[in-house]
Amino acid sequence: MALSYRTRKRLSLLILMVGMPAYVVAAVTVVNLLPRPSIWLELAVYAGLGFLWALPFRAIFRGVAQADPDAQKPEGPRPPV
């Protein structure tokens, strides 16, 4: 199932605006329930969790910052730069 550019853009915005803060709250809550580790271990856990949240969403985020590939291209010569 291939998502359109517009759907991927909206879904990525939803993930960043709702899912990311919820993930941060959940990660901090879980780490705070554990016995207090050293600062370096805690930093490594947060860095690992910060990396892991994006792995399932790579396909959605890929190419969202680019121009819409389905958009109509303007006809005629390009203006000089």
MARBA-3410 file (N, C-alpha, C, O; in Angstrom, 1 decimal):
81
0.8,-1.2,0.0,0.0,0.0,0.0,0.9,1.2,0.0,1.5,1.5,1.0 ~ 0.9,1.9,-1.1,1.7,3.1,-1.2,0.9,4.3,-0.8,-0.2,4.5,-1.3 ~ 1.4,5.2,0.0,0.7,6.4,0.5,1.1,7.5,-0.5,2.2,7.6,-1.0 ~ 0.1,8.4,-0.7,0.4,9.5,-1.6,1.3,10.5,-0.8,1.4,10.4,0.4 ~ 1.8,11.4,-1.6,2.7,12.4,-0.9,1.9,13.3,0.1,2.4,13.5,1.2
0.7,13.6,-0.3,-0.1,14.5,0.6,-0.5,13.7,1.9,-0.4,14.3,3.0 ~ -0.8,12.4,1.8,-1.1,11.6,3.0,0.1,11.4,3.9,0.1,11.5,5.1 ~ 1.3,11.2,3.2,2.5,11.0,4.0,2.9,12.3,4.7,3.3,12.3,5.9 ~ 2.6,13.5,4.1,2.9,14.8,4.7,2.0,15.0,5.9,2.5,15.5,7.0 ~ 0.8,14.7,5.8,-0.2,14.9,6.9,0.1,13.9,8.0,0.0,14.3,9.2
0.4,12.7,7.7,0.7,11.7,8.7,2.0,12.0,9.4,2.0,11.8,10.6 ~ 3.0,12.5,8.7,4.2,12.9,9.4,4.0,14.1,10.3,4.6,14.1,11.4 ~ 3.2,15.0,9.9,2.9,16.1,10.8,2.1,15.7,12.1,2.4,16.1,13.2 ~ 1.2,14.7,11.9,0.5,14.2,13.0,1.4,13.4,14.0,1.3,13.6,15.2 ~ 2.3,12.7,13.4,3.3,11.9,14.2,4.2,12.9,15.0,4.4,12.7,16.2
4.6,14.0,14.4,5.5,14.9,15.1,4.8,15.8,16.1,5.4,16.1,17.1 ~ 3.5,16.1,15.8,2.8,17.0,16.8,2.1,16.2,17.9,2.0,16.8,19.0 ~ 1.7,15.0,17.7,1.0,14.2,18.7,1.8,13.1,19.2,2.0,12.9,20.4 ~ 2.4,12.3,18.3,3.1,11.1,18.7,4.4,11.3,19.4,4.7,10.6,20.4 ~ 5.1,12.3,18.9,6.5,12.5,19.5,6.4,13.0,20.9,7.1,12.5,21.8
5.5,14.0,21.3,5.4,14.4,22.7,4.9,13.2,23.6,5.3,13.1,24.7 ~ 4.0,12.4,23.1,3.5,11.3,23.8,4.6,10.3,24.1,4.7,9.7,25.2 ~ 5.4,10.1,23.1,6.6,9.2,23.2,7.6,9.7,24.2,8.1,8.9,25.0 ~ 7.8,11.0,24.2,8.8,11.6,25.2,8.3,11.4,26.6,9.0,11.1,27.5 ~ 7.0,11.7,26.8,6.4,11.5,28.1,6.5,10.1,28.6,6.9,9.8,29.7
6.2,9.2,27.7,6.2,7.7,28.1,7.7,7.3,28.4,7.9,6.6,29.3 ~ 8.6,7.8,27.6,10.1,7.4,27.8,10.6,7.9,29.1,11.2,7.2,29.8 ~ 10.3,9.2,29.4,10.7,9.8,30.7,10.1,9.1,31.8,10.7,8.9,32.9 ~ 8.8,8.7,31.7,8.1,8.0,32.8,8.7,6.7,33.1,8.9,6.3,34.2 ~ 9.0,5.9,32.0,9.6,4.6,32.2,11.0,4.7,32.8,11.4,3.9,33.6
11.8,5.6,32.3,13.2,5.8,32.8,13.1,6.2,34.3,14.0,5.8,35.1 ~ 12.1,7.1,34.7,12.0,7.5,36.1,11.6,6.4,37.0,11.8,6.4,38.2 ~ 10.9,5.4,36.5,10.5,4.2,37.3,11.6,3.3,37.6,11.6,2.6,38.6 ~ 12.7,3.3,36.8,13.9,2.5,37.1,14.7,3.1,38.2,14.6,4.3,38.4 ~ 15.5,2.3,38.9,16.4,2.9,39.9,17.4,3.8,39.2,17.8,3.6,38.0
17.8,4.9,39.8,18.6,6.0,39.2,20.0,5.4,38.8,20.8,5.1,39.6 ~ 20.2,5.4,37.4,21.5,4.9,37.0,22.5,6.1,36.9,22.1,7.2,37.3 ~ 23.7,5.8,36.5,24.7,6.9,36.4,24.2,7.8,35.3,23.4,7.5,34.4 ~ 24.8,9.0,35.3,24.3,10.0,34.3,24.7,9.6,32.9,23.9,9.9,32.0 ~ 25.8,8.9,32.7,26.2,8.5,31.4,25.3,7.4,30.8,25.0,7.3,29.7
24.9,6.5,31.7,24.0,5.4,31.3,22.6,6.0,31.0,22.0,5.6,30.0 ~ 22.2,6.9,31.8,20.9,7.6,31.5,20.9,8.4,30.2,20.0,8.4,29.4 ~ 22.0,9.0,29.9,22.2,9.7,28.7,22.1,8.8,27.5,21.6,9.1,26.4 ~ 22.8,7.6,27.6,22.8,6.6,26.6,21.4,6.1,26.4,21.0,5.8,25.2 ~ 20.6,5.9,27.4,19.3,5.4,27.3,18.4,6.4,26.5,17.7,6.0,25.6
18.5,7.6,26.9,17.7,8.7,26.2,18.1,8.8,24.8,17.3,9.0,23.9 ~ 19.4,8.7,24.5,19.9,8.8,23.1,19.4,7.6,22.3,19.0,7.8,21.2 ~ 19.4,6.5,22.9,18.9,5.3,22.2,17.4,5.4,21.9,17.0,5.0,20.8 ~ 16.7,5.8,22.9,15.2,6.0,22.7,14.9,7.1,21.7,13.9,7.0,21.0 ~ 15.7,8.1,21.7,15.5,9.2,20.7,15.8,8.7,19.3,15.2,9.2,18.4
16.6,7.8,19.1,16.9,7.2,17.8,15.8,6.2,17.4,15.4,6.1,16.3 ~ 15.4,5.4,18.4,14.5,4.2,18.1,13.1,4.7,17.7,12.4,4.0,17.0 ~ 12.7,5.9,18.1,11.3,6.3,17.8,11.1,6.5,16.4,10.0,6.3,15.9 ~ 12.1,6.9,15.6,11.9,7.2,14.2,12.1,6.0,13.3,11.6,6.1,12.1 ~ 12.6,4.9,13.7,12.8,3.8,12.9,11.5,3.3,12.2,11.5,3.0,11.0
10.4,3.1,12.9,9.2,2.6,12.3,8.6,3.6,11.3,7.8,3.2,10.4 ~ 9.0,4.9,11.4,8.4,5.9,10.6,9.2,6.4,9.4,8.9,7.4,8.8 ~ 10.3,5.7,9.1,11.2,6.1,8.1,10.6,6.2,6.7,10.8,7.2,6.0 ~ 9.7,5.3,6.4,9.0,5.3,5.1,8.1,6.5,5.0,7.9,7.1,3.9 ~ 7.5,6.9,6.1,6.6,8.1,6.1,7.3,9.4,5.9,6.9,10.3,5.2
8.4,9.5,6.7,9.2,10.8,6.6,10.0,10.9,5.4,10.4,12.1,5.1 ~ 10.4,9.9,4.7,11.3,10.0,3.6,10.6,10.8,2.4,9.6,10.5,2.0 ~ 11.3,11.9,2.1,10.9,12.7,0.9,9.8,13.7,1.2,9.4,14.4,0.3 ~ 9.4,13.9,2.5,8.3,14.8,2.8,8.8,16.2,2.6,8.0,17.1,2.3 ~ 10.1,16.5,2.9,10.6,17.9,2.7,10.8,18.3,1.3,11.1,19.5,1.0
10.7,17.3,0.4,10.9,17.6,-1.1,9.7,18.2,-1.7,8.6,18.1,-1.1 ~ 9.8,18.7,-2.9,8.6,19.2,-3.6,7.7,18.0,-4.0,8.2,16.9,-4.1 ~ 6.4,18.3,-4.1,5.4,17.2,-4.4,5.7,16.6,-5.8,5.7,17.4,-6.8 ~ 6.0,15.3,-5.9,6.4,14.7,-7.2,5.2,14.6,-8.1,5.3,14.4,-9.3 ~ 4.0,14.7,-7.5,2.7,14.5,-8.3,2.2,15.9,-8.8,1.3,15.9,-9.6
2.8,17.0,-8.4,2.3,18.3,-8.8,2.6,18.5,-10.3,3.6,18.0,-10.8 ~ 1.8,19.4,-10.9,2.0,19.7,-12.3,3.3,20.6,-12.4,3.5,21.5,-11.6 ~ 4.1,20.3,-13.3,5.3,21.1,-13.6,4.9,22.3,-14.5,4.1,22.1,-15.4 ~ 5.5,23.4,-14.2,5.1,24.6,-15.0,5.7,24.4,-16.4,6.8,23.8,-16.6 ~ 4.9,24.8,-17.4,5.3,24.6,-18.8,6.1,25.9,-19.2,6.0,27.0,-18.7
6.9,25.7,-20.2,7.7,26.8,-20.7,9.1,26.8,-20.2,9.5,25.9,-19.4 ~ 9.9,27.7,-20.7,11.3,27.7,-20.2,11.5,28.2,-18.8,10.6,28.9,-18.3 ~ 12.5,27.7,-18.2,12.8,28.1,-16.8,13.3,29.5,-16.8,14.1,29.9,-17.7 ~ 13.0,30.3,-15.8,13.6,31.7,-15.8,15.0,31.6,-15.4,15.5,30.7,-14.8 ~ 15.8,32.6,-15.9,17.2,32.6,-15.6,17.5,32.8,-14.1,16.7,33.5,-13.4
18.6,32.2,-13.6,18.9,32.4,-12.2,19.9,33.4,-12.0,20.3,33.7,-10.8
END
